Amino acid sequence: MTSSDGGKLTHGDGTSTHPKRLAEIAAQSITAPVYRRRSFVRGCREGSATKMAAFSLNSLPVPPSKHQKAADCSHVNGVLKPIVVTGNPPTFVSAPGRRIVAVGDLHGDLAQTRCALELAGVLSPDGQDLWIGGETILVQLGDILDRGEDEIAILSLLRSLNIQAKSDGGAVFQVNGNHETMNVEGDFRYVDHGAFDECIDFLEYLNEHEGNWKDAFVGWINVCERWKENRRMSQNYWNPWNLMKRQKGIIARSTLLRPGGPLACELAQHAVVLKVDDWIFCHGGLLPHHVAYGIERMNKEVSHWMQGFSEDDDYSPEIPFIATRGYDSVVWNRLYSRDSADRKYQSWQISSIVEEALQAVGAKGMVVGHTPQFNGVNCRYNQRIWCIDVGMSSGVLNSRPEVLEIKDNKARVLRNQSYLFDELEVMDYL
């Protein structure tokens, strides 16, 4: 047995382990799990990490805290202060007092994406793709690419919503996941055949706009369904055995997503780690050695690589290893999101790593995606880690969308309208 006292871990034999020693554990390779479809039983997880409080609409309110008082100070004459963004790509966001909603992996499923955004209260339900979130902050946790056929459409939708949100005092942020970095690297193993077709169509659409990237990219969401329908009516509709068509799709995708390609440069505008007020958002998970390396440094290195920048013109841009390669990198790490039966380490060890990483970056909680949660959105490790990838894409688990809402020092798991909203009290952090 072990106990924790002020960050010091004491074992049953009287010996103790300094939390920094545990950072080495996170640097070891973690084997990616094999996903299996299971029946869905929603509710609160009772893992070895921590037993969560029961979900209840009648839970007692949290007493006023320092965190809530700080949010109150964000209002000036009843108006929220402007959002302040630091870093390029955006790394630190100051938006106190605002509602934050986080959406997990989307994997090319436009229909499920719209369902999730409507559930989050930021997308109009009339099919017009209008922002109705007001001053809400929307964060999408990456893995828009692969396993589905509407990848560019989803990226276009999020860009359009961000433009609309800014005029209302809100904002849309994205972080890149491992499937974004894989595609920029040229790894197309998980690309849906319809996504190859979308790349071909979008390049033609871009040419119609005479290379005007912004107009074509933002406008794609409005015409993508028509292009898809025309494609399906064509006699040359995709056949997996049509090698010439497949090669054309690969060339189109490479043109868009190679380092320096237009879509890669679009992805380069997004971070791999984002801090919004007291919350960290990343695809896989932030570890202590990532913080020591530097969050803004990692974001810049990934962005420069995607844009095709190289210190030596005779060589291709170098892939940032610490952020994008290896199972302990920011986009591949599963240490926080694996099921207890799959973990190699005890919960107290992982809890110590979580605390060290969050303290180093000055955050109170972390939201991650990457690993589908068969029982829905859940929190772990003293409510410090929220795992929100539910595998909603039809290319993954086709599960019902779920969204995490953070507001007034409380986090709620929002599920579809046929279910009551589940509310979970978040710890009052000092």
VENHU-V780561 format. One record per backbone hydrogen bond with DSSP energy under -1.0 kcal/mol. NH is the residue of the N-H (numbers start at 1). CO is the residue of the C=O. If there is no record, write none. Layout:
# VENHU-V780561
((NH CO) (NH CO))
This chain:
# VENHU-V780561
((3 10) (5 8) (8 5) (9 17) (10 3) (11 15) (12 1) (14 11) (17 9) (21 18) (22 19) (23 20) (24 21) (28 25) (52 45) (56 423) (69 65) (70 66) (71 67) (72 68) (73 69) (74 71) (75 72) (76 79) (79 76) (81 74) (84 94) (86 92) (91 86) (92 86) (93 275) (94 84) (98 95) (100 406) (101 137) (102 404) (103 139) (106 143) (107 143) (108 144) (109 106) (113 109) (114 110) (115 111) (116 112) (117 113) (118 114) (119 115) (120 116) (121 118) (122 117) (123 117) (124 130) (132 122) (136 133) (137 99) (138 171) (139 101) (140 173) (141 103) (147 190) (150 108) (154 150) (155 151) (156 152) (157 153) (158 154) (159 155) (160 156) (161 157) (162 158) (163 159) (164 160) (165 161) (166 162) (168 165) (170 165) (171 136) (173 138) (175 140) (176 271) (181 177) (182 178) (183 179) (184 180) (185 181) (187 182) (191 188) (196 192) (197 193) (198 194) (199 195) (200 196) (201 197) (202 198) (203 199) (204 200) (205 201) (206 202) (207 203) (208 204) (209 205) (210 207) (211 206) (212 209) (213 211) (216 212) (217 213) (218 214) (219 215) (220 216) (222 219) (223 220) (224 220) (227 223) (228 224) (229 225) (230 226) (231 227) (232 228) (233 229) (237 234) (242 239) (243 241) (246 242) (247 243) (248 244) (249 245) (250 246) (251 247) (252 248) (253 249) (254 250) (255 251) (256 252) (257 253) (258 254) (260 306) (261 258) (263 256) (264 256) (265 261) (266 262) (267 263) (268 264) (269 266) (270 267) (274 281) (275 91) (276 279) (277 93) (279 276) (280 365) (281 274) (282 367) (284 330) (285 330) (290 287) (291 287) (292 288) (293 289) (294 290) (298 294) (299 295) (300 296) (301 297) (302 298) (303 299) (304 300) (305 301) (306 302) (307 303) (308 305) (309 304) (315 312) (324 320) (325 321) (329 326) (331 323) (333 329) (338 334) (342 339) (350 346) (351 347) (352 348) (353 349) (354 350) (355 351) (356 352) (357 353) (358 354) (359 355) (360 356) (361 357) (363 358) (364 278) (365 278) (366 384) (367 280) (368 386) (369 283) (371 369) (373 389) (376 373) (378 387) (380 385) (384 380) (384 381) (385 380) (386 366) (387 378) (388 368) (396 393) (397 391) (398 393) (399 391) (403 414) (404 102) (405 412) (406 100) (407 410) (410 407) (411 424) (412 405) (413 422) (414 403) (419 416) (422 413) (424 411) (429 427))
